[in-house]
Amino acid sequence: MTSREVRLSVFGLTSMLLLIGCQTAPRSAEKRDAAADAAAINALRDQFTAAYNSHDAAATAATYTDDAILLAENEAAAEGRQAIQACYAAMFQGSAVKLVLTPLETQVAGDWAYDRGNATITVTPKSGKPIEESSRYLVIVKRQPDGSWKIYRDMENSGNPPPNAAGKKK
């Protein structure tokens, strides 16, 4: 082996080791970012719940992107932040509601994430007794240009059996 070949081999080996080392560093940074992103998504969930429980339709809708879609149980899709705000305003007008969210899973993948969990909603009509409803939710959140997270898609479904389920025979 000539001295030139040795230098090229050493250069090649050094370059390869540097590349391997460079690949390791971002992975640890990604883990830190994922933890920070998960914390930001938890804060978004808390902000949503506080606004919802305050019956503030504008603040609740502010947790959504401008082009968000809300797929609520037994309702037409509310498309866009204004439609979502109108949906919440109508709900808050008719009764007192209290929401408790229990997150089960949050996964972050770059600028996208999802949050899945259970919800308990207590609805107290203006004239009537409180009704408790359990449901499940799946929310897709999207990182905004300023680094914050907003709800992009929001879907829920009832955790209660259908009304006729108790009387059905198999």
Secondary structure as UniProt FT lines:
FT   HELIX           3..53
FT   TURN            54..55
FT   HELIX           57..61
FT   TURN            62..63
FT   STRAND          64..71
FT   TURN            73..74
FT   STRAND          78..79
FT   HELIX           81..94
FT   STRAND          95..109
FT   TURN            110..111
FT   STRAND          112..125
FT   STRAND          131..143
FT   TURN            145..146
FT   STRAND          149..158
FT   TURN            163..164
FT   HELIX           165..167
//
